[in-house]
Amino acid sequence: MAKRLVPLMNRVLVEKITPPSKTAAGILLPEKTPNLNSGKVVAVGAGLRDKEGNHIPVSVKEGDTVLLPGYGGTEVKLGEKDYHLYRDEDILGTLHN
């Protein structure tokens, strides 16, 4: 079994962020709490090449928090964790504090 996945070309491996079900004080949050479809970038591919052979790097880097589309991506299970593999152009943006 693989222990590490290195994406090819312009692919990005993302671990989705699940919102907490209760606060630090122990208050249970309702399921209707609005949440963003976001995730943390775990690994990125090397990027693409254009027609002239110039390198086009991936627009995100490992550790970035990104906004993901509601649908799409390929679900990947490594060990006990679930990840999703997206193309660079499918990622909607990066989230900053």
N, C-alpha and C positions, 0 to 999 in steps of 0.2 A: 504494500500500500504506500502511496506517495505521502510524504510528510510536508512537502512544500511544492506549491504550484507557481511557476514563473510564466506569466501571460506572454503570448507572442504578439508581435506587431503593435497595433494600437489598442490592445485590450487592457482593461483595468479590473483587478480583483477587489471586491468590496465586501466588507462585513457589515450587514445592516444593523442599525442602532435600534434597539427595542426600547420604547419609553417605559419608565418605571411604573409598576402597578400600585406602589404605595410610596408615600413621602418618608423622609428620614424620621419623622415623628411617629410613623406607623399609621397614618391616615390612608385608607384605601381610596384610590382614584377611580372614578367611573370609567367604563370602557369608551365612552364617547369623548374623552379628552382629545382635543385636536392634536395631531402630531404630524410632523413632516416626514416624508419618505426619504430618510437620510441614511448615510452610512459612512464608514471610515475606510479609506483606501489602504489596502494591505500590501498590494504589489502592482506594478505597472510594467507594460511591455516597453520595448525599445522605441517604438514609433513606426512611422511609415516612410516611404521614399516617394517623391513626386516623379513626374515623367523624365525630368532631367537628372534624376538620381540624388537630389538634395534631400537631406534628412529632415523629416517633420516630427519633432518630439511630441510626446503625449502632454496634454495641457495640465494634468494634475500630477502630484507626487505622493509618495507614501506618507501616510499620516494625515492627509487632508480629509476634512469632513465635507462630503458632497451631497447635493440634492439629486435624487434619483427619479426617473420616470415611474409612473404608477404601474406600468407593465413593461415587460421586456427583460432582457438579460438571461443568462443561463445559470441555473442553480447548480452549485457544486458543493459536495459534502466531503470535507477532509477531516478524518478522525471523527470527533463528535461535533464539530462546528459546521455551520452552514454558511456558505459564501455565495456571492453572485458575480458573474463575469459580464461586464458591459464593454461595448465599444466606446472609445474616447468621446466620439461625437454624440453618443446617447446620454451622457451625463449632462444635467441641466445647469449646474453651477457649483461653486464652492460656498460653504457656510463659514462665517467668521463671527467670533464673539464681539 
